[in-house]
Amino acid sequence: MTALLYAAPLYTVFFASGASALILETLWFRQAGLALGNSVWASSLVLSGFMGGLALGNAVAARYGGRLGNPVRAYAAAEAVIAITGVGLVSLFPILGVALAPWFGPLIDLPWILNPLRLFIAFLLLLIPSTAMGITLPLLTKALMGHDPHFGAVLGRLYGWNTLGAVVGVIVAETYLVGAYGVRGTALLAGTLNMLAAAVSLWIATRTRTQDPSPSPSPDSPGVHRRTLRGPTARQWLAATFLSGFCLLALEVVWFRFLVLFVKGHSVALGLILGIVLTGIALGGLAAASWLRVAPRAHRFASPIAFSAGLLCVISYAAFPLLIESAPALIIEPFGILRIGAPLMLPVSCVSGIFFTLLGTALRSHLASETEAAGVLTLANTAGAACGSLTAGFVLLPVLGMERSFFLIAVLYGGIGVLLLVGATHASPLRSVSRVSAYASAAVFLVSLALFPFGAMETRLLEAAVRPWRRADASARVVAVREGLTETIIYFQRAMMGKPVSYAMLTNAFSMSATGYGARRYMKLYAYWPMAVHPSLKRALLIGFGVGNTAKALTDSKSLETIDVVDLSRDILQMSEVVYPDEAEHPLNDPRVRVHIEDGRYFLQTTDRRFDLITGEPPPPGIAGVEHLYTREYFQVMRGRLAEGGIVTYWLPLSDLTDVSAKAILGAFCDVFEDCSLWNGSGTHLMMVGTRNALGPVSEEAFTRQWSDPLVAAEMKRVGLEEPEQLGALFIGDADYLARLIGSSASLSDNDPKLIEAPRSSQEGLDQLFRSVTDIAAATTRFQASPLIQRLWPRRLLVESLPYFEYQDAINAHMYGNPLERPNAIQEVHGVLTRSSLTAPVLWRLGSNADIQRIVAEARLEELADPVLQFHLGVRLLSERKYPAAAESLRRAAEAPQPVTAGAASTGDNAYALYIYALCMSGQTALAQELIRGPWEQSLRDRAASAGSPSEPVLPPFWLWMKETFGVDPRLVGSR
């Protein structure tokens, strides 16, 4: 068999091996998160365990690989080992997590003991497959060197093709395989690739002469021309190899953190980002292979290559603002990710692939065999990569931030160039092309460092990241930024008249939580609802702190004895001081609160405590890794930690889901909780409720106790839960309704996590889902007939809740926004005003809220002259049924040079129209009719003329309703 026929199958096999390796790695990390937690420490330690295994495999290959007579046969055995142990690990990790939970539970708040144990277990579990992976490159390098004497070319091609296979593996797995075949099915497919690689390799080994026909002599053998006199020492090459791995992996961590400021961090996006890096490395390896074939001593140019990597690091960061200026608010589409990711990462990655291959060629001149050279190369590079990823995540980003981390890594690349340049100068005093190019590249690199765009992060890049928030609200401004251990946290303040109204917290430029009235409504409902229906809540667990809305609702309750708060990010907890500057008001300072910096699922899995209430609002389900907080298995763990009669309240963000993914989550929840139910929160932010055999009903006094607590009742009024009867009116449906809604849809599980990213079956399916959950008339009927409500609700409140469904309909119209907006909001407002004592629906439908009203109440007398404040004051007076006073304030607002609008101006809900309405409600209908003369007369004539019917003006919905309700008719103006 010719050298080409021998080499081509092995390159192909190694391509397939690379695809399988990345598929298995992503599955291992996913499954390890279920067993050991998804905290930043746990994830980093699993990565360290994996890289430790790779390094061990590299070391084994370096030490013993040269002794193998048939390296292809050994390679086939390694691939078989990877297949068997790799696939087995995917199934073993979740089982192991359950088995270890009782042992790890007492250590949950002792990270200095728990984390070393995690590292040891991760290393132990990943030892066999990762060690087998670590020996594959050196083995194939030895095998191919028997047919191709160009070490650098062989190394570069193997490295390049294997990495290209990794690109295919990670992208195909994230975009198709896991969704189509599940986690276990994908693992079997990856294992099949490994077994095919083993089979093909074994076939080659048995049909060809794989023994090295001319074993590589040691550099120390007599008669061997040593090239060390012309290059740096072996120790310098080894240090450069370690540092290059350090720099690239550190840079990869920084790149990921940087790009998720502009890219929604779903799993496909992260796969594409990784794919760009791997593509660059692969292309660099293949380019270096071609270069070394025509110039075997090209490694002499390693120093200028290192300087070039640092230079490109600076240039790509400096040029990035130009890429992002025209980008959309938050990039989701693959092409958009590639458009900004490739220019940032591909150049440095490509140069790194070249540099790795050149370093291997240099090391070969100092070591006894090609196997030892490849093993030492990968060992040093892997060790550096492990240190680089940990240093970037735990030191560079939280201490220096992204911008200075880019600068420092560029400096480190320059340091590698200096290291190799100094070694070359000591080795040979003569001038050479490589040394001249090194000096030139060093000079250009130093100029780039001097011109590094310090300040661009604050002045341009963060501004681009928060651009959509500024567009949505011109008053919004950034008040705090922290580049923390796990994310970049940005706090926005929304203001009115220069005073803060509310805050929004962005993590990596994705909205995670807020203090606005709508967010507070649904987040605090998770505490208010169980407080009403549970006879005696004593122990509560909150998973996910956010900005502290739910935590504040829990600490405001006097009945709770213990409150456990679990969150992955210590930085998020510390940043909440923005919202709670008064230490006495901060929920985390409550003596009943115990904080755990841990993955919520892992905490539940390991703790032996039981809770009366478990509630949570995790990150949105589209974010990578969050899907495991919505699966059937997670809800099973949650139910297992409930005390008898305990309650779970959980977030269902309908707007972030398709109809398929929403039904998948509901299916998973209802698979676990037989009495599952769905409730309105704020618009598309719904609440799932499940219990562990909760009994009832509680007494009416116990149910309504919260409304008698001045502190709690005041906040409940601000978020629109003014009366106990409103709680029942939030009902959407119980288990029977949800079973019909879900139908035959698959439930979200750990094995099928991609269901949460499933595309909607059709727009009709999504519309049907929205119509179903917002059908108030049907919900009213279901409420009366529901066995769950019959079991939990006091009889009188069950009956007296029914009229409040009408007012909930008005709230939904506001909370859901334009898709459900009615043509005439004042009609709904009028119904609330005349048939209830509620105030919040009136404020909301007319464009105001309790946060704005706080600004109005705190305004000085001279500030109240502002027409905006007068308008909101008038709306509040309307909600309080103080119609004459409301008319006066609205008159002042209406007389402003620029009309003040509320709600949708197109429906006639403006200050002037509300002024007329207030007059009518105060009994001044005649004055209202008289005041219509003027602007409205001309407006109606213009409208009629444009409609082609000047003799009969067409009334807008508001005025048509006013005519029918109060007899006020703008068309009478023209007849006077």
Secondary structure, DSSP 8 states (H G I E B T S, - for coil): --HHHHHHHHHHHHHHHHHHHHHHHHHHHHHHHHHH--SHHHHHHHHHHHHHHHHHHHHHHHHHGGG-S-HHHHHHHHHHHHHHHHHHHHHHHHHHHHHHHHHHGGGTT-HHHHHHHHHHHHHHHHHHHHHHHHHHHHHHHHHHHTT---HHHHHHHHHHHHHHHHHHHHHHIIIIIHHHHHHHHHHHHHHHHHHHHHHHHHHHHHHS--S-SS----TTSTT----GGGS--HHHHHHHHHHHHHHHHHHHHHHHHHHTTTB---HHHHHHHHHHHHHHHHHHHHHHHHHHHH-TTGGGGHHHHHHHHHHHHHHHHHHHHHHHTTS-SSB-SHHHHHHHHHHHHHHHHHHHHHHHHHHHHHHHTTSS-HHHHHHHHHHHHHHHHHHHHHHIIIIIIIIIHHHHHHHHHHHHHHHHHHHHHHHHHHH--S--HHHHHHHHHHHHHHHHHHT--TTHIIIIIHHHHTHHHHHH-TT-EEEEEEE-SS-EEEEEEEEETTEEEEEEEEETTEEEEE-SHHHHHHHHHHHHHHHHHSS---EEEEE--TTSHHHHHHHH-SS-SEEEEEES-HHHHHHGGGT--SGGG-GGGSTTEEEEES-HHHHHHH----EEEEEE--S-TTSTTGGGGSSHHHHHHHHHTEEEEEEEEEEEEGGGS-HHHHHHHHHHHHHH-TT-EEEEEETTEEEEEEESS------HHHHTGGGGSHHHHHHHHHTT--STHHHHTTEEE-HHHHHHHHTT----BTTBGGGGG---S-HHHHHHHHHHHT-HHHHHHHHHH-HHHHHHS-HHHHHHTTTHHHHHHHHHHHHT-GGG--S-HHHHHHHHHHH----HHHHHHTT--HHHHHHHHH--TTGGGSHHHHHHHHHHHHHTT-HHHHHHHHHHHHTSSS--B-S-GGGT-BHHHHHHHHHHHTT-HHHHHHHTTTHHHHHHHHHHHHTT-TTS----HHHHHHHHHH---GGGGGG-
